[in-house]
Amino acid sequence: MSFKDVKRAFPDKPAHVMAIINQKGGVGKSTTAVNLSAALGESKKKVLVIDFDPQGNTSSGYGIEKDELENDIYDALLHDFPVEEIVLDTCEPNVFVIPATIQLAGAEIELVSTMARESVLKNILSPIVNDFDYVFIDCPPSLGLLTINALVAADSLLIPIQCEFYALEGLTKLLESMKMVKKRLNPDLDVFGVVMTMYDSRTTLSKEVVEEVRKYFGKKVFKTIIPRSVKLSEAPSHGVPITMYSRVNKGALAYRNLAKEVVRRG
């Protein structure tokens, strides 16, 4: 099914574009991109997920065979390939993906000589962005030119933070980058929310990290906390979100609750 054939929940409302970002790897960015989008799709929201990480974990999480792709986000960024032709449907009828492959790794260097290099992603998305209720950009674990493009294209940031030691390490640099982009390129950019991931209720450390993050970010932190879950870790290997792999799993329930909070925030 084409993304043009699926109706939006609120057709007259601009899409909410969020960069899912943390410069640390392994904090649950792709897990959140896949499972939050699926939970929103279940609730009849029309969602686009842009895999903007050369590792392509979000693409794999939706069962996309990257080796079989003829074109991906790299071609749209650097070869003027029409972005609407690389939007793929998924197992969730209301969720669509723009995939990435390892060739995106070369884009950092190639974008350097491109005119208006910080705004390339925003420009290529402009023909389709408002066909969706939500657009998520799964960012690479760095603060390079790809991430800057995501910050320019987004309205706000969704920051996953794992419930582990040094959880806040490096976030100052991320927020400084956000402020720089906000000042120079995207004045409306702000933090939409912070989601705690990999929470283990059996450990004192997880509880202490949540308290520390709440002190730092205040009401920006979602009430929903994403727990550690074997099923949540297994789902990507089956190419489906947790909401389909194990519908009543605690991870699936958590992402459905997070989706409800996202909708309530606007």
N, C-alpha and C positions, 0 to 999 in steps of 0.2 A: 504493500500500500504506500502511495506517495504521501509525504508529509503535507502536501497541499490538500489532500482529501480528508484530513482529520481536523475537526472543528476545535477552535479554542474555547476555553471556558468563558473568557471575557474578551471578545474580539476587538473591542474598542479601547482596551487598556494596553499601554506599551508593555513589551516584555520586560521582565526583571532579569537582568544579566548579572550573574555572580561568578567571580573568580574563586575557585576552591584552591586555597593557597596556604603553603607553609614551606619555608625554604629547607626544612629538614625532610629527609625521606622516611618512609615507613611509618607515617603518622595516621594514615587512613584517608588520604585524599581521594584516591581512586575508588576505594571501598565506599566512601561517602558519595562520590559522583554517581556510581552505579546504583546504589541502593536507595539513596534519597530520591533520585530521578524516578526510579521504579515505583516507590511509594507514592510520589506525586502523580505519576501516571495512573496508578490504581484509583486515585481519587478524581480522575477525569481531567487532570491538568495536562496540557500539551507541553512536552518538555524536549529541549534539544541539549544534548551533551556533546561538548567539543573536547576531544582528546587532544590536549596540547602538550603532552609529555612524550618524548621519543620512545620511552619504554612501552607505550601503548597498552598499559594495563586496563584502562577503561574500555578500550576496544575489545580486549580479550574477555573482560568481565561480562560483556554482552554477546559473547560467542562469535565475534567477528574473526574470521581467518585472515590474519594480516598478510600472510604470504600470497594470498589469492587476490589481493586488492590491486586494481589497475591504477587507482588514484586515491590520494588522501589529502589531509589538510596542508601538507607541504606543497602540493601542486597548486592549490588555491592561493597560498601565500606568495609563492615565488614564480609561478608559471601562468598566472592569470586564468587558471582553470575555473570554470563556473562553479561556485560553491554549492549551488542547488543540485548539481549532478553528483556530489559526493556525500549527500545526506542519505544515510541508510536507516531502514526501519529495524526494529528489534522484536524480541519476544513479547515485550510489553507494547500493546498497540498505540499508546499515546506517547511513547518515548522514541526519539530518533538520535542517531549518533553520527558525528563527523569523525571518522577514525584517524589514527596516527600510526606511522611505522617508524622504524629506526632512522629512515632518511631525514626525518625532521631534525635530527641532531645537527645536521649541517646548516640548518636555517639560521642559527645564531650568527654565523660568519657571513652568510650570503645576504642577510638583511642589512648588514652594516652599510652597504653602498646603495641601498634602496631609498628612493625619495620618500620623505615622511615615514621613516622606518618604524617609528613607534606606533603608528596608526594603521598599519597594514591590515591587521586582523579586524579591527573595527570597520574598515572600509569594505572588506570582502564580505562581511556578515550583513551589511546594511540591506541588501535586497531581501533577506529572509528572516531577519531577527524578530520582527514583529508578527511573524506567523505563529509564534509560540508564547505560552504564558511564562515559562521559565527557561532561561538558557544558563547552563553551567559550563564553565571552562576549567577543565582539570589541568592545573599548572604543573610544570616540572619543578623538582626540588632545588631551585636556584633562583637568583634574582637577576638573571640575564635579560637579554633583549626579548626572548619569547615571553617571559613573565611580564615585562613592561608592556608588551602588546596586549596581554590579557588585562592588565590594570587599566589601560586606556579604553579597552572595549567594554569593560564592566561598569555596572552602577555601584557595585559594592563587593566586599570580600566575605567569604565564608571560610573561617579558619579552623581546621581540625587540629586538636592538640591531644597527644597521647598522654595517658595517665601514668607517666613514668618519670624517673629522675631527669633533671635538666629539661623539663617540658617547656619552660619559658625561654630557654637558651636560644638566642638569635632572633627572637621575636621583635626586639627593639629595632634591629636592622630592617626587618620586614615593614614595620610601621613607619620607619623613616622613609623607606622607598615609596610607601603609599602616600605619605605627605608630600613628597617631591612630585609625584605624578599628579596629585590633587592640585598642587600649586601651579604647575606648568602646563599640564595637558588635559586633566579631567577634574574640573572643580567640584563635581558632584560625588566623587568617590568617597566611600566611607566603609566602616566595618558593619556588615549586616548582622553577623553573629559568630559566636565561637562554640564549637561542639567538642565535647570531651569524648575521646575514643579509647578503646582498649582498657576499659575500666574493669578491675578485678575487685569485687566487693570483699574478698577474703583478706586483702592486704591493707595495712594502715597507710602505706605509701600512696595508693590510689586515692584514698580519701583526702590525704594531705595535699596532693597535687590539685584536686578539684577545688579545695578551699583556697589554695594559693592563686589559681587562675581566676576564681570568682572575685578575689580581692583586687586583682590586676585589671580585669575587664568589666566587673560589675554586672549590670543587667544585659550586657551583650552576650553573656554565656547562656546557652539554651538550658532549660530545665532538664530536658532529655539527655541522658548519658548513654553512650553506646558501649555495651559490655563486650568483654572478650568472649568469643564463641567459636567453637570448633567448626560448626556449620557455616558461620560467617566466613571463615577462612577457606572452607571447602568450595563454596559456591562458585568462585571465579573459575575453578578448574572444570566446572560443568557448563560454563558459558551462560549462566543465568544469575539474576539477582537473588538475594536471600529471600525476598518476598515470594519467589517461585520455587526455590530449592527446598525451603523448609518454612512453610507459611506461618507456623505457630512458634517458631524458634524465637528466643528472647531477642536476638539481633533483628529479626524481621519486625517484631513488635516495636522495638526501639526506633527503627527507621520510619515506621508508620507514625509514631508519636512525634518524631522530629519533623516529618512532613506537615503535620497538623500545626506545629509551632511556626514553621516557615510561612504557611498560608496566613496564619493569624497576624504575623508581623507585616505582611503585605508583599 
